[in-house]
Amino acid sequence: MKITDIRATTVTVPLEAPLLHSNGAHWGRFVRTIVEVEADNGLVGLGEMGGGGESAELAFRALVPHLVGHDPFELEALRFKIANPTAGLYNNRTQLLAAIEFACLDLVGKHLGVPVHDLLGGRIRDAVQFASYLFFRYPQGDVPEVRTSEQLVEHARALKDRHGFTVHKLKGGVFPPDHELDCYRSLAEALPGDRLRYDPNSVLSLDEGLRFGRAIEDLPNDYLEDPVLGLEGLRLVRERVNIPLATNTVVVNFEQLAANVLRRAADVVLLDTTFWGGIRACVKAAAVCETFQLGVAVHSSGELGVQLATMLHLGAVLPNLTYAADAHYHHLADDVIKGGPFRYEGGRIRVPSGPGLGVELDRDKLAEYAELYRELGGYPYDRDPGRPGWYPIVPNDRWADPSRPLAPLV
């Protein structure tokens, strides 16, 4: 089996409402690049990359001459062809590698008639547990704003009723820490017996991170994720706050993982199949974490169904996955895979059992959302459309005002 062509299609898929985060916002949609790797036996493997647009499509197209004729089974050679570690100093292709690795694993699975998790050692669970991913958000249509603690609790309860979540993650760093602390404590009071986690995306100062962490020590926390910037900042918080520390920002490769092992700053590493350069890299990283008694979780980077499938196959094979995975997925209004979006059952999503990744593209949906991308274009992830002229700094002191209702975006 040899690669004959690679196609990349950028799509934008609507969200139920625009989501706020510490660095800006998701402007009511996700922009993703769907990758198709065609082989000489007629099979097509699927991959997905975050963001994209014309630049991503050109980057994938530029790889075609180097990968035509490559055997999808030869995944180590693929890694060096795309993301040689020294050449990568000049041209970081980690996320390109991830998308093409997904597609090659999909091809191999389809060729052999087995699911990807069988290629990774075999599944040890049939479904992966997920946390709710709670965002402060703008209103849109019939979807109300989430700004106050009462609105956040109502939103969390609705998601719990609809999807069965028993773990809840609050994406913070938007409003002043005291307001978000009140919101977080309100969640704990309203959802007795459920677990919690808080992630302000590294924008708190050390003093604020310590104060926030100490103020929630009595709650049923899974972990405190990236309260401050950097391994040393996390280490200082970890030494003074009695809550496990987690990161998805400063341990995203093996050098950083080694640094965290030698001088522990984070207790839990969130593995992202895109950030790490593929599913196989995440499996390797999870084994290192198992050896050194680091916890692992699965990170979400705004996935559609193709990448969600990679997260599910990863979650299926990790014995040390003791935390619920993250997913933005339930905020999507649609998807580009056949059969529509994956469904939650009791806060879990079943691992696909079909050959390869176990998903196929809905060609009509792909065309529809490719056209929508051509109409709307991209958006700046690090800007908030409701605060013209604002931009984030770290540590942040430019908080949104929680006393002002969030107006619908035009």
Secondary structure, DSSP 8 states (H G I E B T S, - for coil): --EEEEEEEEEEEEBSS-EEETTEEE-SEEEEEEEEEEETTS-EEEEEEES-SHHHHHHHHHHHHHHTT--TT-HHHHHHHHH-TTGGGTS--HHHHHHHHHHHHHHHHHHHT-BHHHHTT--S-SEEEB-EEEE-B--BTTB--B-SHHHHHHHHHHHHHHH---EEEEE-SSS-HHHHHHHHHHHHHHSTT-EEEEE-TT-S-HHHHHHHHHHTTTS-EEEEE--SSSHHHHHHHHHHSSS-EEESSS--SHHHHHHHHHS---SEEEE-TTTTTSHHHHHHHHHHHHHTT-EEEE--SS--HHHHHHHHHHHHH-TTB-S-B---GGGBS--SBTTSS---BTTEEE---SSBTS--B-HHHHHHHHHHHHHH----TT--TTSTT----SS------TTS------
